């Protein structure tokens, strides 16, 4: 499923600093952050608002680059990569799951799920692969040709998870994946993620909710731009 | 692929907005193409009228200088003539091309008992020269002094046929002529405008009007490339000291006329072009709106692996859809517009389907597509260069 060697961390941060230059003075969002995520781990990241969680998530998702320090994704150093290479890294190695699902309203469910696959292959893809992944996240078959707006929140999040998995990424990055769901549906999504992790998918999840964080094996707590635990 | 599909669906889902943007392009294309068709049709119509006179050099007495003519001394423009001696000089200068001296006047004419008399132009020419200048549709070239040729329009208006008689002069004092031939329609002409005139022999003209000098000399140039050479040779010969004659190269004059029509066509098309620019601004506006509405979607696309150029292509496709559909509809409507303006302003649609008119539609359609593309480019570039983090945070 992954292209990274078993003994190599899927992700590692070494002395990562992120400073935002502002007119009122520089703001250090992350200060010498070091950690690593091994293959097959299920990690939650917790911290109060303004602690640096979003900055950390953006750096882990290769949406941003650090001011100093090194970030390695599946052994690849991201600091010197071009926008094009970072985009390809996101497409091939990272699966994103957002709080608000963020499906494309103009595409149906199968098209939403196979979208990253189309980006990778640059041509039309076999929808059967999309159906296969949608079945794996337990979405009912009759919904496959619907549009996102016709689905419930829980169903939409399952589609988003299927989209994140379609290119067999090394890591699933989840930003409050149950934050917009009721507790019962949220529990269903967390059961699905636990099942995916049990099958080998590495998951990093940002959450405010300790109950949700309890599904993970390890919690990284962050405050004032530093890892505190 | 998928970005083309998204562009198509986005255009369809915002049908009213897309239609309004396309309407602007439709109007722009129709304005440019219809004006182009009208201008070209006007050029062709004039060209048809002047087609028989593009191979001549016309020599006339210089109106601003002294007259050496037979009737000289009066100083009036009507007394300016070319003498036989001057004609011989012109003939030598323009050899081996044919120089045709022409006499011209106008007089009263009657066509039979009980009919009103009219005033019409009379041309006097040597019978030998007539076939070089005029073509007949009926009858024959007459060498008899009392024979005459009549213009097609003249014959039609006055119900004349070969054999009809025309009495010339007040109370017929100049004599009676018999129609021996009908001259083919020549349209507007710089040399001799015979459509509503009669052509008599030089001998009859001399006898009737007591004149043997000429009003003009028409030089028919065999090789069109020689037109400027002939013109220069005559000017050199005749205007050595004083300017005695004016020499007009009809092809040059026609070129000037067509050039002027071309400029008018360009001008009116440019006015059409302004409406296209307005349409382009409308596309720019709508595309900017589309980008603003979809900032979050762009952020999601970029975060899951869409390259900048792919995001850009999606918006370019959208602008292209608006431009191509709008321009093609405009192209079809331009045919109707061209038909309408040709019918109303030129009273004919025969120039509508000629290639030089249809090319105006191609220009209009191409311009519509290019304007849409150019106006879609900036919003697309802006979308592609959004910061994915900021775009994801956008609500």
Interface residues (C-beta under 8 A of the other chain):
Chain A: X58 X61 X63 X64 X83 X84 X87 X88 X90 X91 X92 X96 X98 X102 X104 X105 X106 X107 X111 X115 X116 X118 X119 X120 X122 X123 X124 X163 X164 X167
Chain B: X1 X2 X5 X6 X9 X10 X13 X296 X297 X300 X301 X302 X303 X304 X305 X306 X307 X308 X310 X388 X389 X392
